[in-house]
C-alpha cells in the first residue's frame, strides 16, 4: 500500500476589498490628507520602556551587553518590526487590489546599525548620518495564485508606496522639545 502526500494550500485571511477601494478613493480625492500617529513612552528604569499606542503596549529594552535587561526587543529591532509590518500591509493591499490571493507572506530583515557615540554619552564624536541604520536589507517570501513576475511586481509596488519604508529612506523634519 502506498501513501500519496497531498499539498494543502490555504489562503491568508483576506482584507475587505470594498473597504480598501473606498479608502483608495478618499486618497485619490484628497491626496494631501494626513493622519497622525501618537505614542506615549514611559521609562520603567534602566533602558526598559513601555509605549502606549491606541490601547496597546509596546515594550522596548536593550540587550545585556548594552546595559539593558534584555526583556524585550531593542529600539532598532522595533523599527525593523514596524517596517516589516508596513511592507506586509502594503503587499496584502496591492495583492487584494490586483485580485491575487496570497497563501504565504513573510518579510525577513536585517540592518547594520552604529552606536559608537554611546547615545551621546561620551563615546566617539559622530555626525548624525554616521549613526543609526547604515543599511537595511529586506527579503520577502510571498506565494499566491499569481505568476512569479506578478508577485515581484506586487512586492515592488508595496515597497515604493510604503509609508514606513519611505520614512526611513527620505529625510523628514524632526523636532524634539523639553516639557517643563
VENJOMO-V125748 format. One line per field, one symbol per residue. psi: psi as a letter, one per 20 degrees, with the letter a starting at -180 (. if undefined). A space follows every 50 residues. Layout:
BEGIN
psi=???
END
This chain:
BEGIN
psi=pqpppppppqqqprrohghgggghghghhmiipqrppppoppphqcjpqp ppoljrpopqrqrgikjailirqrghhhghgggggggggggggggghjkp pqipoqppqqqpqpkiilkjljbqoqqgiiraphpppqppopqalrrhgg gghgggggghjoggghhhhppqppqpqpq.
END
